[in-house]
């Protein structure tokens, strides 16, 4: 049996822009992708703290050091610049992997710069 568990988390990032006329995805500063252990193309869940929406999309690498968090395509209707979001990546693990699994969870500041890893 496989269990779906949290693998990566970017906590309290701020949406910097939205692009409605795009096919889809969330663009994330490549520094944050690396810090959280995410991968371009990976499916993620985006939870918007401001309006309560949750949606699944995929990661697209944004300019390194830019702080970009951009909702693209239909997801652009689910948030606006300034909204605070939590970006969650998951993995399916077998019983032998569960005991040692520790998700990577990072906190960012108001400019989407890495601050620290969460406990």
Buried (B, 14 or more C-beta within 10 A) or exposed (E): EEEEEBBBBBBBBBBBBBBEEBEBBBBBBBBBBEBBBBBBEBEBBBEBBEEEBEBEBBBBBBEEEBBBBBBBBEBBEBBBEEBBBBBBBBBEBEEEEEEEEEBBBBBBEEEBEBEEEEE
